[in-house]
Amino acid sequence: MTDTLQAEIVGSIHAIPASDWNACAGAGNPFIRHGFLAALEQSRAVAGETGWLPRHVLIRDGHGEIVAVAPMYVKSHSYGEYVFDWGWAEAYARAGGRYYPKLQCAVPFTPATGPRLLSRHDDPAHRLALAETMVRLASQAGMSSLHITFPTEAEADLLESAGFIRRLGCQYHWENADYGCFDDFLGHLSSRKRKQVRRERQAVAAQGFHITTLVGADVKARHWDAFHRFYENVIDQKWGSAYLTRAFFDHLSGSEVGDKVVLVWVEQDDQPVAAAFNMLGGDTLFGRNWGCAPGLQAPFLHFEACYYRAIDFAIAHKIKRVEAGAQGEHKVARGYLPNATHSAHWIKDEGLRRAVEKFVAHERALLAEDMTEQAELGPYKQST
């Protein structure tokens, strides 16, 4: 870091003026905006007791102006990250090491690619200063590692050149080829996949659901009340404790990114039974969470609310891309193709670092091969 740049670590997003943070973050990604991160802290979804202790980084120039920021947390576990390092932690513990606490530069509970090293003037030197500050803090505080998850590809390039271990991941995204309507999109699928999608949508329609898409201020407290119950129901069935509190959604709606909420709302017999929560970015609709009422038996409703309604919305609003969240090879048959995601890792212990480098290289080769095969066998018509 140059002598004219000064780094600070703060314990809350509220210690950094929203105007300064957002000037660095830009407007394209809702998850890195001050309002979204503040809603996580205000609702106590992110706090020391949840294992996400805020330690955000800021860089000032020689005039005292905040020129770069990064969302960072001290982690006492590896939940809510979606780039899994449990195996690394277990291996290090078997070798007598202590993996936790660690540092995590990320948007908590949000596996969506976006900027992580936020620069007001789009300056690579400022981004490197953020990374250097995080490494220095991890080293001085005796932490095992630093992990920057779901950065942009350009940031991953920069971090790799700075000595970080680069890891490849995979998600499933839908791309809008300037479709005029949903049937236009279907026309680009193979005959078998086109019939499958139509059959699934018709099955949902036959079950008598009333489905609407609510945006921004159209989403009221009663919608969040029901959605959070549905969300907790799904989480309880599959994974355990829900990350997001009910209060988070109130803070989100009242924040500067409240107008970016897109909620697919499902009723049956005039009663809410399910919903899918999305956030709108500059050119991308991000699918985030799904929830449904306990005991609901509704074949294909999840596909309709989370995938097909997102495509409908993107086509209607000329949105370039839908990112459907983590995991899910079943998304390929519904028009969502594999896309690379990235993470960058600094590890203090040389032995662990070498082991992780070897693992990541092997994983990358297997994943790249799998993604290529999935894309080649995808649902779209093969060009001749």
C-alpha positions in Angstrom: 0.0 0.0 0.0 1.3 3.5 -0.9 2.0 6.0 1.8 -0.9 8.1 0.6 -3.5 5.4 1.3 -4.7 4.7 4.8 -6.6 1.6 5.8 -9.2 1.2 8.5 -11.3 -1.6 9.9 -14.7 -0.9 11.3 -17.1 -3.0 13.3 -20.4 -2.1 11.6 -21.6 -1.0 8.2 -23.1 2.0 9.9 -19.6 3.3 10.7 -19.2 4.1 7.0 -21.6 6.8 5.5 -24.0 5.2 3.0 -23.1 7.8 0.4 -19.4 6.9 0.6 -20.1 3.1 0.6 -22.5 3.3 -2.4 -20.1 5.6 -4.3 -17.7 2.7 -4.2 -20.2 0.0 -4.7 -22.0 1.4 -7.8 -25.6 0.7 -8.7 -25.4 -2.6 -10.6 -25.6 -5.1 -7.8 -28.1 -4.8 -4.9 -26.4 -7.1 -2.5 -23.3 -4.9 -2.1 -25.3 -1.7 -1.5 -25.2 -0.2 2.0 -28.9 -0.8 2.5 -28.8 -4.6 1.9 -25.7 -5.1 4.2 -27.2 -2.7 6.8 -30.5 -4.7 6.8 -28.5 -7.9 7.6 -26.8 -6.1 10.6 -29.9 -4.3 11.8 -31.9 -7.5 11.9 -29.1 -9.4 13.8 -28.9 -12.0 11.0 -25.3 -10.9 10.9 -23.7 -10.5 14.3 -21.2 -12.0 16.6 -23.7 -14.5 18.0 -24.5 -15.8 14.5 -20.8 -16.3 13.7 -20.7 -13.4 11.3 -18.8 -10.6 13.1 -18.6 -7.5 10.8 -15.1 -6.2 10.2 -15.5 -4.0 7.1 -12.5 -2.5 5.4 -12.1 1.0 4.1 -9.3 2.8 2.3 -8.8 6.6 2.5 -6.6 8.6 0.1 -4.3 11.4 1.1 -7.2 13.8 1.3 -9.2 11.6 3.7 -11.7 10.6 1.1 -13.0 7.0 1.3 -11.9 5.6 -2.1 -12.5 1.8 -1.5 -14.5 -0.5 0.8 -15.1 -4.2 1.2 -17.6 -6.2 3.2 -15.7 -8.5 5.6 -16.5 -10.7 8.5 -14.8 -12.8 11.2 -16.2 -16.3 10.9 -16.4 -18.9 13.6 -17.8 -21.5 11.2 -18.4 -22.1 7.5 -22.2 -21.8 7.3 -23.9 -19.4 4.9 -21.0 -19.1 2.4 -21.8 -21.6 -0.4 -18.1 -22.1 -1.2 -17.5 -25.2 0.9 -14.3 -25.5 2.9 -15.4 -27.9 5.6 -13.0 -30.5 4.3 -10.1 -28.0 4.6 -11.1 -27.2 8.2 -11.3 -30.9 9.1 -8.0 -31.7 7.5 -6.2 -28.8 9.3 -7.8 -29.9 12.7 -6.5 -33.5 12.2 -3.0 -32.0 11.6 -3.3 -30.1 14.9 -4.2 -26.7 13.4 -7.0 -24.3 14.3 -9.0 -23.3 11.2 -11.4 -20.9 13.0 -11.7 -18.0 13.3 -11.1 -17.0 9.7 -11.9 -13.9 7.6 -14.6 -13.9 5.0 -15.0 -11.1 2.3 -18.5 -11.8 1.1 -22.2 -10.9 1.1 -23.6 -13.2 3.9 -26.0 -15.9 2.8 -25.9 -14.7 -0.8 -24.2 -16.9 -3.4 -24.4 -14.3 -6.1 -21.4 -13.0 -8.1 -20.7 -9.3 -7.7 -17.9 -6.9 -6.9 -16.2 -7.5 -3.5 -13.3 -5.0 -3.7 -15.3 -1.8 -4.2 -13.5 1.1 -5.6 -14.9 4.6 -6.1 -12.6 5.4 -9.0 -12.3 1.8 -10.4 -8.7 1.8 -9.4 -6.8 -1.6 -9.3 -4.4 -0.1 -6.8 -7.2 0.6 -4.4 -8.6 -3.0 -4.8 -5.1 -4.4 -4.1 -4.9 -2.2 -1.0 -8.1 -3.7 0.3 -6.8 -7.2 -0.3 -3.5 -6.4 1.4 -5.3 -4.9 4.4 -7.4 -8.1 4.8 -4.3 -10.4 4.5 -2.5 -8.2 7.0 -5.4 -8.4 9.5 -5.7 -12.1 9.1 -2.0 -12.6 9.7 -1.7 -10.3 12.6 -4.8 -11.6 14.3 -3.6 -15.2 14.0 -6.3 -16.3 11.7 -5.9 -19.3 9.5 -7.2 -17.9 6.3 -9.0 -15.2 4.3 -11.7 -16.1 1.7 -13.1 -13.8 -0.9 -16.2 -15.5 -2.3 -18.2 -14.8 -5.5 -16.1 -11.9 -6.7 -16.2 -10.8 -10.4 -13.9 -12.6 -12.8 -11.8 -9.5 -13.1 -11.3 -9.4 -9.3 -10.5 -13.1 -9.3 -7.8 -12.4 -11.9 -6.4 -9.6 -9.8 -6.4 -11.7 -6.6 -4.8 -14.6 -8.4 -2.0 -12.4 -9.7 -1.5 -11.2 -6.1 -0.9 -14.7 -4.9 -4.4 -15.9 -3.8 -5.5 -19.5 -4.6 -8.2 -19.3 -7.2 -11.1 -21.7 -7.0 -13.7 -22.4 -9.6 -17.4 -23.0 -8.9 -20.5 -23.5 -11.0 -24.0 -22.0 -11.0 -26.9 -22.1 -13.5 -27.9 -19.0 -15.3 -30.5 -18.2 -18.0 -29.5 -15.8 -20.7 -32.0 -13.6 -22.5 -31.4 -13.8 -26.3 -33.8 -10.8 -26.9 -36.8 -13.1 -26.6 -40.1 -11.4 -27.3 -42.2 -13.7 -25.1 -41.9 -17.0 -23.2 -43.0 -19.0 -26.3 -40.2 -17.3 -28.2 -37.7 -18.8 -25.6 -39.4 -22.2 -25.9 -38.9 -22.1 -29.6 -35.1 -22.3 -29.0 -35.4 -25.5 -27.0 -35.3 -29.0 -28.4 -38.7 -30.5 -29.0 -38.4 -32.9 -26.0 -37.4 -30.1 -23.6 -40.0 -27.7 -25.0 -42.8 -30.3 -24.4 -41.4 -30.9 -20.9 -41.6 -27.2 -19.9 -45.1 -26.8 -21.3 -46.3 -29.9 -19.5 -44.9 -28.6 -16.2 -46.5 -25.2 -16.6 -49.8 -26.7 -17.6 -49.7 -29.0 -14.5 -49.3 -26.0 -12.2 -52.1 -24.1 -14.0 -54.4 -27.0 -13.6 -53.9 -27.0 -9.8 -55.7 -23.7 -9.5 -52.9 -21.5 -8.2 -53.1 -17.7 -8.6 -49.6 -16.4 -9.2 -48.6 -12.8 -9.3 -45.3 -10.9 -9.3 -44.9 -8.1 -6.7 -42.2 -5.5 -7.1 -40.8 -3.0 -4.5 -43.5 -1.2 -2.6 -46.1 -3.7 -3.7 -44.6 -6.1 -1.2 -46.3 -5.4 2.2 -45.6 -6.6 5.7 -48.3 -9.3 5.3 -46.4 -10.7 2.4 -43.2 -10.9 4.4 -45.0 -12.5 7.3 -46.2 -15.3 5.1 -43.0 -15.6 3.1 -40.9 -15.9 6.2 -43.1 -18.7 7.5 -42.7 -20.5 4.2 -39.0 -19.9 4.0 -38.5 -21.3 7.5 -40.6 -24.3 6.7 -38.4 -25.2 3.7 -35.2 -24.6 5.6 -36.4 -26.6 8.6 -37.2 -29.5 6.3 -33.9 -29.5 4.4 -31.0 -27.7 6.3 -31.9 -26.7 9.8 -31.9 -23.1 11.1 -32.9 -20.3 8.7 -30.3 -17.6 8.3 -32.6 -14.6 7.6 -34.8 -13.3 10.3 -38.2 -11.9 9.9 -36.9 -8.4 10.8 -34.5 -8.6 7.9 -37.2 -8.3 5.3 -38.7 -5.2 7.0 -35.4 -3.5 7.1 -34.8 -4.5 3.5 -38.1 -3.1 2.3 -37.4 0.2 4.1 -33.9 0.5 2.7 -32.6 2.1 -0.5 -32.7 -1.3 -2.3 -36.3 -2.0 -1.2 -37.5 -1.2 -4.8 -35.3 -4.0 -6.1 -37.4 -6.7 -4.4 -39.2 -9.0 -6.8 -41.5 -11.5 -5.0 -43.4 -14.2 -6.9 -46.5 -14.7 -4.8 -48.7 -17.8 -5.0 -52.2 -18.2 -3.6 -54.7 -21.1 -3.7 -58.3 -20.6 -2.7 -57.5 -17.0 -1.8 -54.8 -18.1 0.7 -51.1 -17.6 0.3 -49.3 -20.9 0.0 -45.8 -20.2 -1.5 -43.5 -17.4 -2.7 -40.1 -16.9 -4.3 -37.9 -14.0 -3.3 -35.7 -12.3 -5.9 -33.6 -9.2 -6.1 -33.2 -7.1 -9.3 -29.7 -5.8 -10.4 -28.7 -3.6 -13.2 -29.0 -6.3 -15.9 -29.7 -9.4 -13.8 -32.6 -10.9 -11.8 -31.1 -12.8 -8.8 -33.2 -15.7 -7.5 -32.7 -16.0 -3.7 -35.1 -17.9 -1.6 -38.1 -20.2 -2.0 -40.7 -21.0 0.6 -44.0 -22.9 0.8 -46.6 -23.9 3.3 -46.1 -27.1 5.4 -47.6 -30.1 3.7 -48.2 -28.4 0.3 -48.3 -31.0 -2.4 -47.8 -29.1 -5.7 -45.8 -30.8 -8.5 -43.7 -28.4 -10.5 -44.8 -25.3 -8.5 -41.2 -24.7 -7.4 -40.1 -24.7 -11.0 -42.9 -22.4 -12.0 -42.3 -19.8 -9.3 -38.5 -19.8 -9.2 -37.5 -20.5 -12.8 -40.3 -19.9 -15.3 -41.8 -16.8 -13.6 -38.3 -15.3 -13.4 -37.8 -15.9 -17.1 -41.2 -14.3 -17.8 -40.2 -11.2 -15.7 -36.8 -11.0 -17.4 -38.3 -11.1 -20.9 -41.0 -8.6 -20.0 -38.5 -6.1 -18.6 -35.6 -6.9 -21.1 -33.3 -8.1 -18.4 -30.2 -9.8 -19.7 -29.8 -12.7 -17.2 -31.4 -14.7 -14.5 -29.1 -16.2 -11.9 -31.0 -19.0 -10.1 -28.7 -19.3 -7.0 -26.5 -22.1 -5.9 -26.5 -25.7 -7.0 -29.1 -27.6 -9.0 -28.3 -29.5 -12.2 -32.0 -29.9 -12.7 -32.1 -26.3 -13.8 -30.3 -27.2 -17.1 -33.5 -28.9 -18.4 -35.3 -25.6 -17.8 -33.0 -23.4 -19.8 -30.4 -22.5 -17.2 -26.9 -23.4 -18.3 -23.7 -23.8 -16.2 -21.6 -20.7 -15.6 -18.3 -20.4 -13.8 -18.1 -18.7 -10.4 -15.0 -17.8 -8.6 -13.4 -17.5 -5.2 -10.0 -16.5 -3.9 -8.2 -17.9 -0.8 -5.2 -16.8 1.2 -4.0 -19.5 3.7 -1.4 -18.7 6.3 0.0 -22.2 6.9 2.2 -23.4 4.1 1.3 -27.1 4.5 -2.4 -26.4 4.4 -1.9 -24.0 1.5 -0.1 -26.6 -0.6 -2.8 -29.2 0.1 -5.6 -26.8 -0.8 -3.7 -25.8 -4.1 -3.5 -29.4 -5.0 -7.2 -30.0 -4.2 -8.4 -26.9 -6.1 -6.4 -27.8 -9.2 -7.9 -31.3 -9.3 -11.4 -29.9 -8.6 -11.1 -27.3 -11.3 -10.3 -29.9 -14.0 -13.2 -32.1 -13.0 -15.6 -29.2 -12.8 -14.6 -27.6 -16.1 -15.1 -31.0 -17.8 -18.5 -31.4 -16.2 -19.7 -27.9 -17.2 -18.6 -28.5 -20.8 -20.6 -31.7 -20.9 -23.7 -30.2 -19.4 -23.6 -27.3 -21.8 -23.2 -29.6 -24.8 -26.1 -31.8 -23.6 -28.2 -28.8 -22.7 -31.9 -28.2 -23.6 -31.3 -25.9 -26.6 -31.5 -26.9 -30.2 -28.2 -27.9 -31.6 -26.8 -25.6 -34.3 -25.9 -27.3 -37.6 
